[in-house]
Amino acid sequence: VGGSDARIGRCWAKDNTSEIELSDDRGCSLQTTGNVWGSFKSENSGAEGRVFYNDIKAWAFPTSNKVNILCNLHLCA
């Protein structure tokens, strides 16, 4: 990501049977009740990198003890 700008877009969580939207395409949280999913923060990580992170409250789907969280990363030249 070094030398370009980037932002987090849509994020969602899923297991084998369920899916929930966490943020919209602009990266804005859709799960604000109970502080489940907050806003992303970013920090430079050396000369060539950036780290995006989010403070989340632990939760699980009722159908599984495994949760996959996926996010779209938008790179700008």
PyMOL Python script that loads the backbone (N, CA, C, O; Angstrom):
from pymol import cmd

cmd.read_pdbstr("""\
ATOM      1  N   VAL A   1       0.827  -1.191   0.000  1.00  0.00           N
ATOM      2  CA  VAL A   1       0.000   0.000   0.000  1.00  0.00           C
ATOM      3  C   VAL A   1       0.865   1.245   0.000  1.00  0.00           C
ATOM      4  O   VAL A   1       0.350   2.356  -0.127  1.00  0.00           O
ATOM      5  N   GLY A   2       2.169   1.077   0.140  1.00  0.00           N
ATOM      6  CA  GLY A   2       3.034   2.239   0.170  1.00  0.00           C
ATOM      7  C   GLY A   2       2.937   3.054  -1.106  1.00  0.00           C
ATOM      8  O   GLY A   2       2.857   2.484  -2.195  1.00  0.00           O
ATOM      9  N   GLY A   3       2.942   4.380  -0.996  1.00  0.00           N
ATOM     10  CA  GLY A   3       2.892   5.241  -2.150  1.00  0.00           C
ATOM     11  C   GLY A   3       1.494   5.479  -2.687  1.00  0.00           C
ATOM     12  O   GLY A   3       1.330   6.221  -3.655  1.00  0.00           O
ATOM     13  N   SER A   4       0.501   4.879  -2.096  1.00  0.00           N
ATOM     14  CA  SER A   4      -0.878   5.105  -2.530  1.00  0.00           C
ATOM     15  C   SER A   4      -1.767   5.243  -1.313  1.00  0.00           C
ATOM     16  O   SER A   4      -1.368   4.931  -0.191  1.00  0.00           O
ATOM     17  N   ASP A   5      -2.967   5.712  -1.552  1.00  0.00           N
ATOM     18  CA  ASP A   5      -3.927   5.861  -0.482  1.00  0.00           C
ATOM     19  C   ASP A   5      -4.849   4.647  -0.497  1.00  0.00           C
ATOM     20  O   ASP A   5      -5.056   4.034  -1.544  1.00  0.00           O
ATOM     21  N   ALA A   6      -5.392   4.305   0.646  1.00  0.00           N
ATOM     22  CA  ALA A   6      -6.279   3.149   0.732  1.00  0.00           C
ATOM     23  C   ALA A   6      -7.327   3.401   1.801  1.00  0.00           C
ATOM     24  O   ALA A   6      -7.146   4.225   2.697  1.00  0.00           O
ATOM     25  N   ARG A   7      -8.436   2.662   1.681  1.00  0.00           N
ATOM     26  CA  ARG A   7      -9.472   2.723   2.702  1.00  0.00           C
ATOM     27  C   ARG A   7     -10.207   1.394   2.736  1.00  0.00           C
ATOM     28  O   ARG A   7     -10.210   0.642   1.761  1.00  0.00           O
ATOM     29  N   ILE A   8     -10.821   1.122   3.860  1.00  0.00           N
ATOM     30  CA  ILE A   8     -11.647  -0.063   4.008  1.00  0.00           C
ATOM     31  C   ILE A   8     -13.051   0.267   3.533  1.00  0.00           C
ATOM     32  O   ILE A   8     -13.574   1.343   3.823  1.00  0.00           O
ATOM     33  N   GLY A   9     -13.656  -0.648   2.810  1.00  0.00           N
ATOM     34  CA  GLY A   9     -15.034  -0.482   2.348  1.00  0.00           C
ATOM     35  C   GLY A   9     -15.967  -1.427   3.076  1.00  0.00           C
ATOM     36  O   GLY A   9     -15.963  -1.498   4.305  1.00  0.00           O
ATOM     37  N   ARG A  10     -16.755  -2.144   2.319  1.00  0.00           N
ATOM     38  CA  ARG A  10     -17.749  -3.057   2.875  1.00  0.00           C
ATOM     39  C   ARG A  10     -17.076  -4.178   3.653  1.00  0.00           C
ATOM     40  O   ARG A  10     -16.097  -4.767   3.196  1.00  0.00           O
ATOM     41  N   CYS A  11     -17.615  -4.465   4.836  1.00  0.00           N
ATOM     42  CA  CYS A  11     -17.186  -5.612   5.629  1.00  0.00           C
ATOM     43  C   CYS A  11     -18.409  -6.437   5.992  1.00  0.00           C
ATOM     44  O   CYS A  11     -19.496  -5.894   6.188  1.00  0.00           O
ATOM     45  N   TRP A  12     -18.234  -7.733   6.081  1.00  0.00           N
ATOM     46  CA  TRP A  12     -19.314  -8.618   6.461  1.00  0.00           C
ATOM     47  C   TRP A  12     -18.729  -9.809   7.206  1.00  0.00           C
ATOM     48  O   TRP A  12     -17.543 -10.117   7.086  1.00  0.00           O
ATOM     49  N   ALA A  13     -19.570 -10.462   7.966  1.00  0.00           N
ATOM     50  CA  ALA A  13     -19.170 -11.652   8.707  1.00  0.00           C
ATOM     51  C   ALA A  13     -20.091 -12.787   8.298  1.00  0.00           C
ATOM     52  O   ALA A  13     -21.270 -12.571   8.019  1.00  0.00           O
ATOM     53  N   LYS A  14     -19.545 -14.002   8.264  1.00  0.00           N
ATOM     54  CA  LYS A  14     -20.374 -15.137   7.882  1.00  0.00           C
ATOM     55  C   LYS A  14     -19.846 -16.416   8.498  1.00  0.00           C
ATOM     56  O   LYS A  14     -18.672 -16.534   8.848  1.00  0.00           O
ATOM     57  N   ASP A  15     -20.751 -17.366   8.617  1.00  0.00           N
ATOM     58  CA  ASP A  15     -20.380 -18.731   8.941  1.00  0.00           C
ATOM     59  C   ASP A  15     -20.917 -19.595   7.799  1.00  0.00           C
ATOM     60  O   ASP A  15     -21.103 -19.089   6.692  1.00  0.00           O
ATOM     61  N   ASN A  16     -21.165 -20.862   8.034  1.00  0.00           N
ATOM     62  CA  ASN A  16     -21.631 -21.731   6.945  1.00  0.00           C
ATOM     63  C   ASN A  16     -23.066 -21.456   6.518  1.00  0.00           C
ATOM     64  O   ASN A  16     -23.457 -21.817   5.408  1.00  0.00           O
ATOM     65  N   THR A  17     -23.864 -20.817   7.387  1.00  0.00           N
ATOM     66  CA  THR A  17     -25.279 -20.633   7.059  1.00  0.00           C
ATOM     67  C   THR A  17     -25.773 -19.198   7.177  1.00  0.00           C
ATOM     68  O   THR A  17     -26.834 -18.881   6.640  1.00  0.00           O
ATOM     69  N   SER A  18     -25.052 -18.329   7.852  1.00  0.00           N
ATOM     70  CA  SER A  18     -25.532 -16.970   8.108  1.00  0.00           C
ATOM     71  C   SER A  18     -24.529 -15.938   7.627  1.00  0.00           C
ATOM     72  O   SER A  18     -23.340 -16.222   7.480  1.00  0.00           O
ATOM     73  N   GLU A  19     -25.036 -14.727   7.382  1.00  0.00           N
ATOM     74  CA  GLU A  19     -24.172 -13.608   7.000  1.00  0.00           C
ATOM     75  C   GLU A  19     -24.765 -12.323   7.569  1.00  0.00           C
ATOM     76  O   GLU A  19     -25.984 -12.155   7.597  1.00  0.00           O
ATOM     77  N   ILE A  20     -23.894 -11.410   8.025  1.00  0.00           N
ATOM     78  CA  ILE A  20     -24.343 -10.129   8.555  1.00  0.00           C
ATOM     79  C   ILE A  20     -23.451  -9.024   8.003  1.00  0.00           C
ATOM     80  O   ILE A  20     -22.231  -9.178   7.948  1.00  0.00           O
ATOM     81  N   GLU A  21     -24.049  -7.925   7.601  1.00  0.00           N
ATOM     82  CA  GLU A  21     -23.302  -6.770   7.104  1.00  0.00           C
ATOM     83  C   GLU A  21     -22.739  -5.995   8.295  1.00  0.00           C
ATOM     84  O   GLU A  21     -23.469  -5.690   9.238  1.00  0.00           O
ATOM     85  N   LEU A  22     -21.454  -5.680   8.254  1.00  0.00           N
ATOM     86  CA  LEU A  22     -20.813  -4.930   9.334  1.00  0.00           C
ATOM     87  C   LEU A  22     -20.590  -3.471   8.964  1.00  0.00           C
ATOM     88  O   LEU A  22     -20.758  -2.586   9.803  1.00  0.00           O
ATOM     89  N   SER A  23     -20.211  -3.213   7.706  1.00  0.00           N
ATOM     90  CA  SER A  23     -20.021  -1.828   7.259  1.00  0.00           C
ATOM     91  C   SER A  23     -20.433  -1.715   5.798  1.00  0.00           C
ATOM     92  O   SER A  23     -20.451  -2.700   5.060  1.00  0.00           O
ATOM     93  N   ASP A  24     -20.766  -0.487   5.399  1.00  0.00           N
ATOM     94  CA  ASP A  24     -21.179  -0.253   4.016  1.00  0.00           C
ATOM     95  C   ASP A  24     -19.954  -0.032   3.128  1.00  0.00           C
ATOM     96  O   ASP A  24     -18.822  -0.149   3.596  1.00  0.00           O
ATOM     97  N   ASP A  25     -20.170   0.284   1.865  1.00  0.00           N
ATOM     98  CA  ASP A  25     -19.064   0.430   0.914  1.00  0.00           C
ATOM     99  C   ASP A  25     -18.147   1.601   1.252  1.00  0.00           C
ATOM    100  O   ASP A  25     -17.008   1.648   0.788  1.00  0.00           O
ATOM    101  N   ARG A  26     -18.628   2.535   2.047  1.00  0.00           N
ATOM    102  CA  ARG A  26     -17.787   3.656   2.490  1.00  0.00           C
ATOM    103  C   ARG A  26     -17.018   3.316   3.762  1.00  0.00           C
ATOM    104  O   ARG A  26     -16.231   4.134   4.240  1.00  0.00           O
ATOM    105  N   GLY A  27     -17.232   2.116   4.324  1.00  0.00           N
ATOM    106  CA  GLY A  27     -16.563   1.720   5.555  1.00  0.00           C
ATOM    107  C   GLY A  27     -17.286   2.171   6.804  1.00  0.00           C
ATOM    108  O   GLY A  27     -16.757   2.029   7.906  1.00  0.00           O
ATOM    109  N   CYS A  28     -18.491   2.715   6.657  1.00  0.00           N
ATOM    110  CA  CYS A  28     -19.262   3.194   7.812  1.00  0.00           C
ATOM    111  C   CYS A  28     -19.961   2.020   8.488  1.00  0.00           C
ATOM    112  O   CYS A  28     -20.589   1.194   7.826  1.00  0.00           O
ATOM    113  N   SER A  29     -19.845   1.955   9.800  1.00  0.00           N
ATOM    114  CA  SER A  29     -20.419   0.855  10.557  1.00  0.00           C
ATOM    115  C   SER A  29     -21.927   0.780  10.392  1.00  0.00           C
ATOM    116  O   SER A  29     -22.622   1.795  10.427  1.00  0.00           O
ATOM    117  N   LEU A  30     -22.422  -0.434  10.212  1.00  0.00           N
ATOM    118  CA  LEU A  30     -23.856  -0.699  10.172  1.00  0.00           C
ATOM    119  C   LEU A  30     -24.322  -1.366  11.460  1.00  0.00           C
ATOM    120  O   LEU A  30     -25.515  -1.608  11.639  1.00  0.00           O
ATOM    121  N   GLN A  31     -23.384  -1.664  12.355  1.00  0.00           N
ATOM    122  CA  GLN A  31     -23.694  -2.359  13.609  1.00  0.00           C
ATOM    123  C   GLN A  31     -23.256  -1.501  14.787  1.00  0.00           C
ATOM    124  O   GLN A  31     -22.310  -1.850  15.494  1.00  0.00           O
ATOM    125  N   THR A  32     -23.927  -0.400  14.998  1.00  0.00           N
ATOM    126  CA  THR A  32     -23.516   0.542  16.044  1.00  0.00           C
ATOM    127  C   THR A  32     -24.111   0.215  17.408  1.00  0.00           C
ATOM    128  O   THR A  32     -23.571   0.649  18.425  1.00  0.00           O
ATOM    129  N   THR A  33     -25.201  -0.534  17.458  1.00  0.00           N
ATOM    130  CA  THR A  33     -25.812  -0.891  18.734  1.00  0.00           C
ATOM    131  C   THR A  33     -24.907  -1.855  19.484  1.00  0.00           C
ATOM    132  O   THR A  33     -24.510  -2.884  18.936  1.00  0.00           O
ATOM    133  N   GLY A  34     -24.580  -1.538  20.720  1.00  0.00           N
ATOM    134  CA  GLY A  34     -23.746  -2.410  21.537  1.00  0.00           C
ATOM    135  C   GLY A  34     -22.278  -2.389  21.187  1.00  0.00           C
ATOM    136  O   GLY A  34     -21.529  -3.252  21.644  1.00  0.00           O
ATOM    137  N   ASN A  35     -21.840  -1.424  20.386  1.00  0.00           N
ATOM    138  CA  ASN A  35     -20.426  -1.318  19.994  1.00  0.00           C
ATOM    139  C   ASN A  35     -19.888  -2.603  19.375  1.00  0.00           C
ATOM    140  O   ASN A  35     -18.735  -2.972  19.602  1.00  0.00           O
ATOM    141  N   VAL A  36     -20.720  -3.282  18.593  1.00  0.00           N
ATOM    142  CA  VAL A  36     -20.293  -4.527  17.953  1.00  0.00           C
ATOM    143  C   VAL A  36     -19.202  -4.268  16.925  1.00  0.00           C
ATOM    144  O   VAL A  36     -18.222  -5.009  16.859  1.00  0.00           O
ATOM    145  N   TRP A  37     -19.365  -3.224  16.125  1.00  0.00           N
ATOM    146  CA  TRP A  37     -18.419  -2.936  15.039  1.00  0.00           C
ATOM    147  C   TRP A  37     -18.237  -1.432  14.961  1.00  0.00           C
ATOM    148  O   TRP A  37     -19.191  -0.708  14.677  1.00  0.00           O
ATOM    149  N   GLY A  38     -17.029  -0.952  15.209  1.00  0.00           N
ATOM    150  CA  GLY A  38     -16.774   0.486  15.220  1.00  0.00           C
ATOM    151  C   GLY A  38     -16.231   0.983  13.893  1.00  0.00           C
ATOM    152  O   GLY A  38     -16.366   0.322  12.864  1.00  0.00           O
ATOM    153  N   SER A  39     -15.628   2.133  13.929  1.00  0.00           N
ATOM    154  CA  SER A  39     -15.008   2.725  12.744  1.00  0.00           C
ATOM    155  C   SER A  39     -13.560   2.263  12.643  1.00  0.00           C
ATOM    156  O   SER A  39     -12.887   2.078  13.657  1.00  0.00           O
ATOM    157  N   PHE A  40     -13.085   2.079  11.411  1.00  0.00           N
ATOM    158  CA  PHE A  40     -11.700   1.673  11.215  1.00  0.00           C
ATOM    159  C   PHE A  40     -10.748   2.818  11.505  1.00  0.00           C
ATOM    160  O   PHE A  40     -11.053   3.983  11.252  1.00  0.00           O
ATOM    161  N   LYS A  41      -9.600   2.465  12.036  1.00  0.00           N
ATOM    162  CA  LYS A  41      -8.499   3.395  12.241  1.00  0.00           C
ATOM    163  C   LYS A  41      -7.330   2.848  11.429  1.00  0.00           C
ATOM    164  O   LYS A  41      -7.289   1.657  11.122  1.00  0.00           O
ATOM    165  N   SER A  42      -6.386   3.710  11.085  1.00  0.00           N
ATOM    166  CA  SER A  42      -5.216   3.222  10.359  1.00  0.00           C
ATOM    167  C   SER A  42      -3.961   3.888  10.895  1.00  0.00           C
ATOM    168  O   SER A  42      -3.987   5.006  11.408  1.00  0.00           O
ATOM    169  N   GLU A  43      -2.870   3.163  10.757  1.00  0.00           N
ATOM    170  CA  GLU A  43      -1.549   3.657  11.155  1.00  0.00           C
ATOM    171  C   GLU A  43      -0.552   3.256  10.087  1.00  0.00           C
ATOM    172  O   GLU A  43      -0.675   2.190   9.483  1.00  0.00           O
ATOM    173  N   ASN A  44       0.430   4.102   9.855  1.00  0.00           N
ATOM    174  CA  ASN A  44       1.521   3.726   8.966  1.00  0.00           C
ATOM    175  C   ASN A  44       2.338   2.643   9.638  1.00  0.00           C
ATOM    176  O   ASN A  44       2.552   2.663  10.850  1.00  0.00           O
ATOM    177  N   SER A  45       2.790   1.700   8.832  1.00  0.00           N
ATOM    178  CA  SER A  45       3.568   0.576   9.340  1.00  0.00           C
ATOM    179  C   SER A  45       4.856   0.495   8.536  1.00  0.00           C
ATOM    180  O   SER A  45       4.962  -0.306   7.607  1.00  0.00           O
ATOM    181  N   GLY A  46       5.816   1.304   8.884  1.00  0.00           N
ATOM    182  CA  GLY A  46       7.056   1.349   8.133  1.00  0.00           C
ATOM    183  C   GLY A  46       6.891   2.172   6.866  1.00  0.00           C
ATOM    184  O   GLY A  46       5.853   2.799   6.651  1.00  0.00           O
ATOM    185  N   ALA A  47       7.916   2.165   6.035  1.00  0.00           N
ATOM    186  CA  ALA A  47       7.935   3.006   4.839  1.00  0.00           C
ATOM    187  C   ALA A  47       6.951   2.532   3.771  1.00  0.00           C
ATOM    188  O   ALA A  47       6.512   3.334   2.946  1.00  0.00           O
ATOM    189  N   GLU A  48       6.603   1.272   3.769  1.00  0.00           N
ATOM    190  CA  GLU A  48       5.806   0.723   2.670  1.00  0.00           C
ATOM    191  C   GLU A  48       4.467   0.141   3.090  1.00  0.00           C
ATOM    192  O   GLU A  48       3.850  -0.577   2.303  1.00  0.00           O
ATOM    193  N   GLY A  49       3.998   0.420   4.284  1.00  0.00           N
ATOM    194  CA  GLY A  49       2.763  -0.243   4.674  1.00  0.00           C
ATOM    195  C   GLY A  49       1.843   0.587   5.538  1.00  0.00           C
ATOM    196  O   GLY A  49       2.219   1.633   6.068  1.00  0.00           O
ATOM    197  N   ARG A  50       0.642   0.097   5.662  1.00  0.00           N
ATOM    198  CA  ARG A  50      -0.367   0.709   6.519  1.00  0.00           C
ATOM    199  C   ARG A  50      -1.170  -0.415   7.160  1.00  0.00           C
ATOM    200  O   ARG A  50      -1.466  -1.421   6.515  1.00  0.00           O
ATOM    201  N   VAL A  51      -1.517  -0.243   8.415  1.00  0.00           N
ATOM    202  CA  VAL A  51      -2.322  -1.217   9.144  1.00  0.00           C
ATOM    203  C   VAL A  51      -3.683  -0.598   9.417  1.00  0.00           C
ATOM    204  O   VAL A  51      -3.770   0.518   9.929  1.00  0.00           O
ATOM    205  N   PHE A  52      -4.747  -1.321   9.078  1.00  0.00           N
ATOM    206  CA  PHE A  52      -6.107  -0.918   9.410  1.00  0.00           C
ATOM    207  C   PHE A  52      -6.576  -1.795  10.558  1.00  0.00           C
ATOM    208  O   PHE A  52      -6.333  -3.002  10.556  1.00  0.00           O
ATOM    209  N   TYR A  53      -7.247  -1.200  11.538  1.00  0.00           N
ATOM    210  CA  TYR A  53      -7.752  -1.995  12.655  1.00  0.00           C
ATOM    211  C   TYR A  53      -9.074  -1.445  13.149  1.00  0.00           C
ATOM    212  O   TYR A  53      -9.427  -0.293  12.894  1.00  0.00           O
ATOM    213  N   ASN A  54      -9.796  -2.293  13.861  1.00  0.00           N
ATOM    214  CA  ASN A  54     -11.126  -1.954  14.348  1.00  0.00           C
ATOM    215  C   ASN A  54     -11.313  -2.611  15.705  1.00  0.00           C
ATOM    216  O   ASN A  54     -10.975  -3.782  15.881  1.00  0.00           O
ATOM    217  N   ASP A  55     -11.841  -1.877  16.649  1.00  0.00           N
ATOM    218  CA  ASP A  55     -12.175  -2.448  17.950  1.00  0.00           C
ATOM    219  C   ASP A  55     -13.565  -3.059  17.845  1.00  0.00           C
ATOM    220  O   ASP A  55     -14.532  -2.370  17.522  1.00  0.00           O
ATOM    221  N   ILE A  56     -13.658  -4.357  18.119  1.00  0.00           N
ATOM    222  CA  ILE A  56     -14.949  -5.030  18.024  1.00  0.00           C
ATOM    223  C   ILE A  56     -15.271  -5.728  19.336  1.00  0.00           C
ATOM    224  O   ILE A  56     -14.379  -6.067  20.115  1.00  0.00           O
ATOM    225  N   LYS A  57     -16.548  -5.933  19.561  1.00  0.00           N
ATOM    226  CA  LYS A  57     -17.009  -6.711  20.703  1.00  0.00           C
ATOM    227  C   LYS A  57     -17.177  -8.148  20.219  1.00  0.00           C
ATOM    228  O   LYS A  57     -17.752  -8.395  19.159  1.00  0.00           O
ATOM    229  N   ALA A  58     -16.669  -9.088  21.008  1.00  0.00           N
ATOM    230  CA  ALA A  58     -16.749 -10.496  20.608  1.00  0.00           C
ATOM    231  C   ALA A  58     -18.204 -10.952  20.529  1.00  0.00           C
ATOM    232  O   ALA A  58     -19.021 -10.590  21.375  1.00  0.00           O
ATOM    233  N   TRP A  59     -18.518 -11.739  19.520  1.00  0.00           N
ATOM    234  CA  TRP A  59     -19.847 -12.296  19.326  1.00  0.00           C
ATOM    235  C   TRP A  59     -19.720 -13.512  18.425  1.00  0.00           C
ATOM    236  O   TRP A  59     -18.659 -13.752  17.850  1.00  0.00           O
ATOM    237  N   ALA A  60     -20.768 -14.261  18.301  1.00  0.00           N
ATOM    238  CA  ALA A  60     -20.770 -15.449  17.450  1.00  0.00           C
ATOM    239  C   ALA A  60     -22.156 -15.634  16.856  1.00  0.00           C
ATOM    240  O   ALA A  60     -23.142 -15.094  17.357  1.00  0.00           O
ATOM    241  N   PHE A  61     -22.213 -16.400  15.787  1.00  0.00           N
ATOM    242  CA  PHE A  61     -23.494 -16.777  15.211  1.00  0.00           C
ATOM    243  C   PHE A  61     -24.084 -17.906  16.055  1.00  0.00           C
ATOM    244  O   PHE A  61     -23.334 -18.723  16.590  1.00  0.00           O
ATOM    245  N   PRO A  62     -25.391 -17.970  16.183  1.00  0.00           N
ATOM    246  CA  PRO A  62     -25.989 -19.053  16.970  1.00  0.00           C
ATOM    247  C   PRO A  62     -25.844 -20.420  16.305  1.00  0.00           C
ATOM    248  O   PRO A  62     -26.030 -21.447  16.958  1.00  0.00           O
ATOM    249  N   THR A  63     -25.516 -20.443  15.020  1.00  0.00           N
ATOM    250  CA  THR A  63     -25.422 -21.702  14.281  1.00  0.00           C
ATOM    251  C   THR A  63     -24.012 -22.271  14.204  1.00  0.00           C
ATOM    252  O   THR A  63     -23.826 -23.384  13.712  1.00  0.00           O
ATOM    253  N   SER A  64     -23.001 -21.519  14.689  1.00  0.00           N
ATOM    254  CA  SER A  64     -21.615 -21.973  14.553  1.00  0.00           C
ATOM    255  C   SER A  64     -20.718 -21.251  15.546  1.00  0.00           C
ATOM    256  O   SER A  64     -21.019 -20.132  15.963  1.00  0.00           O
ATOM    257  N   ASN A  65     -19.621 -21.888  15.924  1.00  0.00           N
ATOM    258  CA  ASN A  65     -18.638 -21.208  16.768  1.00  0.00           C
ATOM    259  C   ASN A  65     -17.504 -20.613  15.931  1.00  0.00           C
ATOM    260  O   ASN A  65     -16.522 -20.119  16.485  1.00  0.00           O
ATOM    261  N   LYS A  66     -17.631 -20.656  14.608  1.00  0.00           N
ATOM    262  CA  LYS A  66     -16.644 -20.072  13.703  1.00  0.00           C
ATOM    263  C   LYS A  66     -17.251 -18.872  12.998  1.00  0.00           C
ATOM    264  O   LYS A  66     -18.380 -18.935  12.511  1.00  0.00           O
ATOM    265  N   VAL A  67     -16.496 -17.773  12.943  1.00  0.00           N
ATOM    266  CA  VAL A  67     -16.947 -16.564  12.258  1.00  0.00           C
ATOM    267  C   VAL A  67     -15.829 -16.091  11.339  1.00  0.00           C
ATOM    268  O   VAL A  67     -14.693 -15.914  11.780  1.00  0.00           O
ATOM    269  N   ASN A  68     -16.145 -15.888  10.074  1.00  0.00           N
ATOM    270  CA  ASN A  68     -15.201 -15.320   9.117  1.00  0.00           C
ATOM    271  C   ASN A  68     -15.580 -13.872   8.880  1.00  0.00           C
ATOM    272  O   ASN A  68     -16.726 -13.578   8.538  1.00  0.00           O
ATOM    273  N   ILE A  69     -14.626 -12.958   9.058  1.00  0.00           N
ATOM    274  CA  ILE A  69     -14.855 -11.541   8.806  1.00  0.00           C
ATOM    275  C   ILE A  69     -14.090 -11.162   7.547  1.00  0.00           C
ATOM    276  O   ILE A  69     -12.885 -11.393   7.453  1.00  0.00           O
ATOM    277  N   LEU A  70     -14.793 -10.580   6.580  1.00  0.00           N
ATOM    278  CA  LEU A  70     -14.194 -10.198   5.304  1.00  0.00           C
ATOM    279  C   LEU A  70     -14.440  -8.722   5.055  1.00  0.00           C
ATOM    280  O   LEU A  70     -15.486  -8.188   5.423  1.00  0.00           O
ATOM    281  N   CYS A  71     -13.466  -8.062   4.426  1.00  0.00           N
ATOM    282  CA  CYS A  71     -13.595  -6.642   4.102  1.00  0.00           C
ATOM    283  C   CYS A  71     -13.022  -6.373   2.718  1.00  0.00           C
ATOM    284  O   CYS A  71     -12.065  -7.019   2.293  1.00  0.00           O
ATOM    285  N   ASN A  72     -13.611  -5.423   2.030  1.00  0.00           N
ATOM    286  CA  ASN A  72     -13.064  -4.932   0.767  1.00  0.00           C
ATOM    287  C   ASN A  72     -12.071  -3.820   1.068  1.00  0.00           C
ATOM    288  O   ASN A  72     -12.343  -2.938   1.882  1.00  0.00           O
ATOM    289  N   LEU A  73     -10.933  -3.866   0.414  1.00  0.00           N
ATOM    290  CA  LEU A  73      -9.912  -2.833   0.536  1.00  0.00           C
ATOM    291  C   LEU A  73      -9.872  -2.060  -0.773  1.00  0.00           C
ATOM    292  O   LEU A  73      -9.668  -2.646  -1.837  1.00  0.00           O
ATOM    293  N   HIS A  74     -10.067  -0.754  -0.701  1.00  0.00           N
ATOM    294  CA  HIS A  74     -10.037   0.105  -1.884  1.00  0.00           C
ATOM    295  C   HIS A  74      -8.682   0.804  -1.954  1.00  0.00           C
ATOM    296  O   HIS A  74      -8.287   1.501  -1.020  1.00  0.00           O
ATOM    297  N   LEU A  75      -7.974   0.612  -3.064  1.00  0.00           N
ATOM    298  CA  LEU A  75      -6.690   1.263  -3.286  1.00  0.00           C
ATOM    299  C   LEU A  75      -6.868   2.414  -4.262  1.00  0.00           C
ATOM    300  O   LEU A  75      -7.530   2.273  -5.290  1.00  0.00           O
ATOM    301  N   CYS A  76      -6.280   3.540  -3.935  1.00  0.00           N
ATOM    302  CA  CYS A  76      -6.359   4.726  -4.785  1.00  0.00           C
ATOM    303  C   CYS A  76      -4.954   5.051  -5.279  1.00  0.00           C
ATOM    304  O   CYS A  76      -4.010   5.095  -4.491  1.00  0.00           O
ATOM    305  N   ALA A  77      -4.817   5.277  -6.570  1.00  0.00           N
ATOM    306  CA  ALA A  77      -3.498   5.567  -7.143  1.00  0.00           C
ATOM    307  C   ALA A  77      -3.101   6.998  -6.874  1.00  0.00           C
ATOM    308  O   ALA A  77      -2.021   7.426  -7.281  1.00  0.00           O
TER     309      ALA A  77
END
""", "prot")
cmd.dss("prot")
cmd.show_as("cartoon", "prot")
cmd.util.cbc("prot")
cmd.orient("prot")
